[in-house]
Structure formats: C-alpha cells, structure tokens
Amino acid sequence: MMMLSSTFCHSQGDCPEWSNVDNRRLAFPDKTYFTGYAVGQQDNGESISDAVARIENNARADAASHIEVKVESSTINNVESLQKEGREGLDESIQSYFSQTSRTSTTIQIPNLQVLSWHSLNGDEIIALAYVKKKDFARYHDRQIELLLGKMEDAHISATEQEHQGSKMKAIRIAGEALQKCPQVEYNQRMLALADSETTVEDLQMERYKTIVRNLAAVISRLKNATAFFIICNTSTHNEDHVTFDREVRGKLSEHGCNFVDNRDDADWIIEIDANVINTTHRDGMAFFVYVDGTLSIQNGTTKQIILKGRLSTLEDGHYDGIKGGDFNVERATRIAYKNTAQIVADVIMKQIQK
C-alpha cells in the first residue's frame, strides 16, 4: 500500500516527499525518531476532515505499536529487573499496592507527537505521518520520573508526620497512595530507557526510587501491627469545650508509640474519657487551684470487654478531691489541671493494656 501511495502522490505532483518510504527514512531516521505511518481513503458519507482525522489517528496508533514492539527489547527487560529488585523483600500486603502496567497501544502515551497529513482532492487517497524526536520523548519521561519521585518523597514526609502524631490510618493511607504511583514511575523509566539506549541507572534514578519504595513500605509495616486507639474525650470548662485535653491525652500516648484511628471498628482499644472542672478555689493573694474529675473507660476493641471503668480522681493515690492544677492565673491553672489529668490517664491506660 505504501508503494501505491507513493505512486499516486507523485502522479498528482503535490504529494510530500515523506510519502516515499526511502525519503521518509532519510528525513526521520529510526535512530532519532519514533514514527508511525498510515494510508487510507474517504469512506462513503464521511467528510474529508473526519477521514483525515481517522487516518491521522491510525498513524498515531502505528507509532504506538512500534514502541510496543521495542518494549520487549533486552534494554527494557534489564530495567524491569532493576525495578523488581527495588521491591524485593516487601511482604504480600505491601506488594498488593503494585499493579502491572498494561502494554497495549491504548496505554502507550507519546508526548510531543506531531502529525503530518496529505490528501488528494477527491479524498480517495489520504496519508499521515506521526513522529516525535526520541530526545523530546526521553526528556518528557525524565521530567515525569522526577515529578513522581518528588511527590512520593513528600508523601513519605507527610506519612511520617502522621505516624509521629499517632494517626495510624492516615499514615497508612498516605503511604499506600504514594506506593500506587510505582507503576507510573516504572512505566516512565522503561520509556526513558527505550528512547535512549545509553540510559544509566543514575538516569533512571533507580537508587532513589528503591529508597523511596522501602521508606514508604516501612511506614506501612511499622503501623500494621501498631496498637491503635479510638479515643473519645468529653471535656468542659465552665460549660465550654476544652479541646486541648484531647490533644494532651493523644500526645502522652504517642510518646509510648501509640496510634489513633477515626473509626471505632478499626481500634484495638476504645478509650472514653469524661473530664470536667469540679471545683475552683482562690483566696486573695493566693493562687487559683482548679480540680478536675470525671470517668475513664478502657474497652478491648476485639473482645469488647471493658477492662477498666472508674473515676479519674481514683486512678492514682492522692487526688481524692480531684486532679489539681495551680497558678495565679485561673486559665493557666485550668490548663495545668487538665495536663496533669492527661498524664495520669495515659499512664493508667498503658499499664492496663500491657497487663
């Protein structure tokens, strides 16, 4: 069909030089370009613009099919071996975050692809050439690798911050979503190696990629077996919510490596705390003393057994009148009382769950 196309074009006198296969190879050598070529004609009832668009798409698909064939090259296989090495040692649950990248023509993305087309006046001959410089192709995929790895590194930082704050499920979700970018990274690495046969491990950023994968996997591994708490803190100070107490309790437990979930069903332990100011004393020239009391309940999330339920003032000896905070400023005295309460609560929780 290419020979017929060339003959026809020359008979018209205005056919482009690239319609000839030898001229095309000379102008767009395989060493420098990825190309695709298509020939067709206008169908009955089809506009010439629609016909040209169809043939141009065929040329794009032809370019993609050529790339698919090259994907099976030894260079690509070597890259895949390095990618596989980067995931060795990860357990099955983490491996599930990875998926195989499809290698059909519909998934091959060709950035910066240009298309040339020509058609006869009556539309009985249409030709199209799709082409892209391998250098531009490689540059695009190199940028994509850098962009994706940057996002994965940012995700690791974010996941680690959530881990330190005790937000177990958030950290796992962030790390898991980042690992789902691995097929995209590996696809771009393969495409970069395909465009440039002299691509090195450094060009592919393979060591950086391995490090990121292992760091993200480590977050998930650490947290999979970490103790998870679901905490409800009901507190008030002079009929106003005292939200800092909840943060105090979580902070104290985080120091012990505890993690927190937002769903009761995901928790190993369910903690419910009611804490309120029950008394405030003050004499002229003396400090304010604020007393906090309430209840603490610790429930096993698996067995649903309540292993402790009692008043805060009885959790530790010496607080029968309530857990005290003192300062010459009543608000500071209140914060101290709640802070002291949070420390006592956290200590008791850890002792109970470690029995």
C-alpha positions as CSV (number, residue, x, y, z in Angstrom):
1,M,0.0,0.0,0.0
2,M,2.9,2.4,0.7
3,M,4.1,1.9,-2.9
4,L,0.7,2.6,-4.3
5,S,0.5,5.7,-2.1
6,S,3.9,6.9,-3.4
7,T,3.0,6.3,-7.0
8,F,-0.3,8.0,-6.6
9,C,1.2,11.0,-4.9
10,H,3.8,11.5,-7.5
11,S,1.2,11.3,-10.2
12,Q,-0.6,14.2,-8.5
13,G,2.5,16.3,-8.4
14,D,2.0,17.8,-5.0
15,C,2.5,14.8,-2.6
16,P,5.0,15.5,0.1
17,E,8.4,13.9,0.0
18,W,7.9,11.9,3.2
19,S,5.2,9.8,1.4
20,N,8.1,7.9,-0.2
21,V,9.5,5.3,2.2
22,D,13.1,6.0,1.4
23,N,12.7,9.7,1.8
24,R,10.8,9.2,5.0
25,R,13.6,7.0,6.5
26,L,16.1,9.6,5.4
27,A,14.2,12.5,6.9
28,F,13.0,10.7,10.1
29,P,15.7,8.1,10.8
30,D,14.9,5.4,13.4
31,K,17.9,6.4,15.4
32,T,16.5,9.8,16.0
33,Y,12.7,9.4,15.7
34,F,9.7,7.3,16.7
35,T,7.4,7.3,13.7
36,G,4.1,5.9,12.5
37,Y,2.6,5.9,9.1
38,A,-1.0,5.3,7.8
39,V,-2.7,5.3,4.4
40,G,-6.5,5.3,3.7
41,Q,-9.3,6.9,1.9
42,Q,-12.5,8.8,2.5
43,D,-15.5,6.5,3.2
44,N,-19.0,7.0,1.8
45,G,-20.8,9.6,3.8
46,E,-17.7,10.7,5.6
47,S,-16.4,14.3,5.5
48,I,-12.9,14.8,4.3
49,S,-11.9,16.3,7.7
50,D,-13.3,13.3,9.5
51,A,-11.4,11.0,7.1
52,V,-8.1,12.8,7.6
53,A,-8.6,12.7,11.4
54,R,-9.2,9.0,11.2
55,I,-6.1,8.3,9.2
56,E,-4.0,10.6,11.5
57,N,-5.2,8.6,14.5
58,N,-4.2,5.4,12.6
59,A,-0.7,6.9,12.2
60,R,-0.5,7.6,15.9
61,A,-1.6,4.1,16.7
62,D,1.1,2.8,14.3
63,A,3.7,4.8,16.2
64,A,2.5,3.3,19.4
65,S,2.6,-0.2,18.0
66,H,6.2,0.3,17.0
67,I,7.0,1.3,20.6
68,E,5.2,-1.7,22.0
69,V,7.4,-4.0,19.9
70,K,10.5,-2.2,21.2
71,V,9.3,-2.6,24.8
72,E,10.2,-6.3,24.5
73,S,13.9,-5.4,24.0
74,S,16.6,-6.6,26.3
75,T,17.2,-3.0,27.5
76,I,13.7,-2.8,28.8
77,N,14.0,-6.3,30.4
78,N,17.1,-5.1,32.2
79,V,15.3,-2.1,33.5
80,E,12.4,-4.3,34.7
81,S,14.9,-6.5,36.6
82,L,16.2,-3.4,38.4
83,Q,12.6,-2.3,39.2
84,K,11.8,-5.7,40.6
85,E,14.9,-5.6,42.7
86,G,13.7,-2.4,44.3
87,R,10.6,-4.2,45.6
88,E,12.3,-7.4,46.9
89,G,11.7,-8.2,50.5
90,L,8.3,-6.4,50.7
91,D,5.6,-8.6,52.1
92,E,2.4,-9.6,50.2
93,S,0.2,-7.0,51.7
94,I,2.5,-4.2,50.5
95,Q,3.1,-5.9,47.2
96,S,-0.7,-5.5,46.6
97,Y,-0.1,-1.8,46.2
98,F,1.7,-2.5,42.9
99,S,-0.1,-3.4,39.7
100,Q,1.2,-4.4,36.3
101,T,1.3,-1.7,33.7
102,S,-0.7,-2.7,30.6
103,R,1.3,-2.6,27.4
104,T,-1.4,-2.2,24.8
105,S,-1.5,0.6,22.2
106,T,-4.2,2.3,24.2
107,T,-1.8,2.8,27.2
108,I,1.3,3.9,25.3
109,Q,1.4,7.6,25.7
110,I,3.6,9.5,23.2
111,P,4.3,13.1,24.3
112,N,5.1,15.8,21.8
113,L,3.8,13.6,19.0
114,Q,3.5,15.6,15.7
115,V,1.3,14.6,12.8
116,L,1.7,15.5,9.1
117,S,-1.1,14.6,6.6
118,W,-1.9,15.0,3.0
119,H,-5.0,14.0,0.9
120,S,-6.0,14.1,-2.7
121,L,-8.7,16.5,-3.9
122,N,-11.3,13.8,-4.2
123,G,-10.3,12.1,-0.9
124,D,-9.5,8.7,-2.5
125,E,-6.0,8.8,-1.1
126,I,-5.1,10.1,2.4
127,I,-1.7,9.6,4.1
128,A,-0.4,10.6,7.5
129,L,2.9,10.5,9.3
130,A,3.2,10.7,13.1
131,Y,6.6,11.4,14.5
132,V,8.4,12.5,17.7
133,K,12.1,13.1,18.4
134,K,13.5,10.4,20.8
135,K,15.3,13.2,22.6
136,D,12.0,15.0,23.3
137,F,10.4,11.7,24.2
138,A,13.2,11.0,26.7
139,R,13.1,14.5,28.2
140,Y,9.4,14.2,28.9
141,H,9.7,10.9,30.7
142,D,12.8,12.1,32.6
143,R,10.7,15.0,33.9
144,Q,7.8,12.7,34.8
145,I,10.2,10.5,36.9
146,E,11.4,13.5,38.8
147,L,7.9,14.7,39.4
148,L,6.6,11.4,40.6
149,L,9.5,10.7,42.9
150,G,9.2,14.2,44.3
151,K,5.5,13.5,45.1
152,M,6.4,10.2,46.7
153,E,9.1,11.7,48.9
154,D,6.7,14.4,50.0
155,A,4.1,11.7,50.8
156,H,6.7,9.8,52.9
157,I,7.4,13.0,54.9
158,S,3.6,13.5,55.4
159,A,3.1,9.9,56.4
160,T,5.9,10.0,58.9
161,E,4.5,13.2,60.4
162,Q,1.1,11.5,60.8
163,E,2.8,8.5,62.3
164,H,4.5,10.6,64.9
165,Q,1.2,12.2,65.7
166,G,-0.3,8.8,66.2
167,S,-2.6,8.9,63.2
168,K,-2.2,5.3,62.1
169,M,-4.8,5.0,59.4
170,K,-3.9,8.4,57.8
171,A,-0.3,7.5,57.7
172,I,-1.0,4.1,56.1
173,R,-3.4,5.7,53.6
174,I,-0.9,8.3,52.6
175,A,2.0,5.8,52.2
176,G,-0.3,3.4,50.3
177,E,-1.5,6.0,47.8
178,A,2.1,7.0,47.2
179,L,3.1,3.4,46.5
180,Q,0.3,3.3,43.9
181,K,2.4,5.7,41.9
182,C,5.1,3.0,41.4
183,P,3.6,1.6,38.1
184,Q,3.7,5.2,36.7
185,V,7.3,5.6,37.8
186,E,8.3,2.3,36.3
187,Y,6.5,3.0,33.1
188,N,8.4,6.2,32.6
189,Q,11.7,4.5,33.5
190,R,11.0,2.0,30.8
191,M,10.1,4.6,28.3
192,L,13.2,6.6,29.1
193,A,15.4,3.6,28.5
194,L,13.6,2.8,25.3
195,A,14.3,6.3,23.9
196,D,17.9,6.3,24.9
197,S,19.9,3.1,24.7
198,E,22.7,4.7,26.7
199,T,20.4,5.4,29.7
200,T,22.2,4.6,33.0
201,V,20.9,3.5,36.4
202,E,21.6,7.1,37.6
203,D,19.5,8.5,34.7
204,L,16.6,6.3,35.8
205,Q,17.1,7.4,39.4
206,M,16.8,3.8,40.4
207,E,18.6,4.0,43.8
208,R,16.4,7.0,44.8
209,Y,13.3,5.1,43.7
210,K,14.3,2.0,45.7
211,T,14.9,4.1,48.8
212,I,11.5,5.8,48.5
213,V,9.7,2.5,48.0
214,R,11.4,0.9,51.0
215,N,10.7,4.0,53.2
216,L,7.0,4.0,52.3
217,A,6.8,0.3,52.8
218,A,8.5,0.6,56.2
219,V,5.8,3.1,57.4
220,I,3.1,0.6,56.5
221,S,5.0,-2.3,58.0
222,R,5.5,-0.5,61.3
223,L,1.9,0.6,61.6
224,K,0.2,-2.6,60.5
225,N,1.0,-4.2,63.9
226,A,1.0,-1.0,66.0
227,T,-1.6,-0.6,68.7
228,A,-4.5,1.6,67.6
229,F,-6.7,3.6,69.9
230,F,-10.1,5.1,69.3
231,I,-10.5,8.0,71.8
232,I,-13.5,10.0,72.8
233,C,-12.8,12.9,75.1
234,N,-15.7,14.8,76.6
235,T,-14.5,17.8,78.5
236,S,-15.7,21.2,79.5
237,T,-14.5,24.2,81.4
238,H,-17.3,26.5,82.7
239,N,-19.6,24.9,80.2
240,E,-17.1,25.5,77.3
241,D,-15.4,22.7,75.4
242,H,-11.8,22.2,76.5
243,V,-10.3,20.7,73.3
244,T,-6.7,20.8,74.4
245,F,-7.3,17.9,76.8
246,D,-7.9,15.6,73.9
247,R,-4.6,16.7,72.3
248,E,-2.8,16.3,75.6
249,V,-4.0,12.7,76.0
250,R,-3.1,11.8,72.5
251,G,0.3,13.4,72.9
252,K,1.1,11.5,76.0
253,L,0.1,8.2,74.4
254,S,2.0,9.0,71.3
255,E,5.2,9.2,73.4
256,H,4.6,5.5,74.0
257,G,4.3,4.7,70.3
258,C,0.5,4.5,70.3
259,N,-1.5,5.3,67.2
260,F,-5.1,6.5,66.7
261,V,-7.9,5.7,64.3
262,D,-11.0,7.6,63.4
263,N,-13.2,4.5,63.3
264,R,-14.2,2.6,66.4
265,D,-14.2,-0.7,64.4
266,D,-10.5,-0.3,63.5
267,A,-9.3,0.2,67.1
268,D,-7.5,-2.3,69.3
269,W,-8.6,-0.2,72.3
270,I,-11.5,2.1,72.8
271,I,-10.9,4.9,75.3
272,E,-13.7,7.1,76.6
273,I,-13.0,10.0,78.9
274,D,-15.3,12.4,80.6
275,A,-13.4,15.2,82.4
276,N,-14.7,18.4,83.9
277,V,-13.7,21.1,86.4
278,I,-15.5,20.2,89.6
279,N,-14.1,22.9,91.8
280,T,-12.0,26.1,91.8
281,T,-10.6,27.7,95.0
282,H,-9.0,31.1,95.4
283,R,-8.1,33.4,98.2
284,D,-6.8,37.0,97.9
285,G,-3.1,37.0,97.3
286,M,-3.1,33.2,96.8
287,A,-3.0,31.0,93.7
288,F,-6.1,29.6,92.0
289,F,-6.5,25.9,92.4
290,V,-8.6,24.1,89.8
291,Y,-9.7,20.5,90.4
292,V,-10.7,18.1,87.5
293,D,-12.6,14.8,87.8
294,G,-14.7,12.5,85.6
295,T,-14.5,9.0,84.4
296,L,-12.2,6.8,82.3
297,S,-13.4,3.7,80.4
298,I,-11.0,1.3,78.6
299,Q,-12.6,-1.3,76.3
300,N,-10.9,-4.1,74.3
301,G,-11.8,-3.4,70.7
302,T,-11.7,-7.1,69.8
303,T,-13.4,-8.8,72.7
304,K,-15.5,-5.7,73.6
305,Q,-14.6,-6.4,77.3
306,I,-14.3,-3.3,79.5
307,I,-11.2,-3.8,81.5
308,L,-11.4,-0.6,83.5
309,K,-14.1,1.9,84.3
310,G,-13.6,4.4,87.2
311,R,-13.3,7.9,88.4
312,L,-10.3,10.0,87.3
313,S,-9.7,11.0,90.9
314,T,-9.2,7.4,92.0
315,L,-6.7,6.4,89.2
316,E,-3.8,7.5,91.3
317,D,-3.4,8.0,95.1
318,G,-3.6,11.5,96.4
319,H,-6.3,13.0,94.2
320,Y,-9.4,12.3,96.1
321,D,-10.6,15.9,95.8
322,G,-9.8,15.9,92.1
323,I,-6.7,16.2,90.0
324,K,-5.3,19.7,90.8
325,G,-3.7,22.5,88.9
326,G,-2.5,25.7,90.5
327,D,-1.5,29.1,89.1
328,F,-2.1,32.8,89.8
329,N,-4.0,32.9,86.5
330,V,-7.2,30.7,86.6
331,E,-6.9,29.8,82.9
332,R,-3.4,28.6,83.3
333,A,-4.4,26.7,86.5
334,T,-7.1,25.0,84.4
335,R,-4.7,24.0,81.7
336,I,-2.3,22.6,84.3
337,A,-5.1,20.6,85.9
338,Y,-6.0,19.1,82.5
339,K,-2.4,18.5,81.6
340,N,-1.9,16.6,84.9
341,T,-5.0,14.6,84.3
342,A,-3.9,13.7,80.8
343,Q,-0.6,12.4,82.2
344,I,-2.3,10.2,84.8
345,V,-4.8,8.9,82.2
346,A,-2.1,8.0,79.8
347,D,0.0,6.2,82.4
348,V,-3.0,4.2,83.6
349,I,-4.0,3.3,80.0
350,M,-0.5,2.0,79.2
351,K,-0.4,-0.1,82.5
352,Q,-3.8,-1.6,81.8
353,I,-3.2,-2.6,78.2
354,Q,0.3,-4.0,79.0
355,K,-1.0,-6.4,81.6
